[in-house]
Amino acid sequence: MDHHTFVYTTYIRTTPDELWKALTDPESTRRYWGVTFESEWTTGASMVWDENGRRTVDPEQVVLEAEPGRLLSYTWHSFTPAWAEAVHLGQDVYERLARERRSRVAFVIEPSGDTVKLTVTHGDLEPDGLMKGMIAEGWPALISSLKSLLETGEELPEPPR
């Protein structure tokens, strides 16, 4: 693993199956992420991202690995003008992101006593890229909201952008 990889680990009082469902079920992801995914969640399956009603479809948005309750990995989404508009991103920021190579994310789910250890690894990042800085802030907030949802039934309020 190199320094162009972001890693975040947390422990969640839940089961591996519930965590898998929270990572893949549209009702769950909408609550803590504001995004839904259309996918079969099998290796090689396509993924359509839907954020604020803007659908991002790209043949390179795919599930890389899928072992329910254990491992989920996929390519990171494409940057489109519609997506940039959906997340209120300025044109200059969008253009910089669109030039970066496609990254990938993996969620490793491991039982740990009465909890589940979740390790999020986001790799293939541009060394000085914009995405690297964005996810370094984004993943901890997102995973904290996921943890809150699974443990208390309530996601965290969305941080101001």
Secondary structure, DSSP 8 states (H G I E B T S, - for coil): --TT-EEEEEEESS-HHHHHHHHH-HHHHHHHHSEEEE---STT-B-EEEETTEEE--TT-BEEEEETTTEEEEE-----HHHHHHTT--HHHHHHHHHS---EEEEEEEEETTEEEEEEEEES--TT-HHHHHHHHHHHHHHHHHHHHHHHS--------
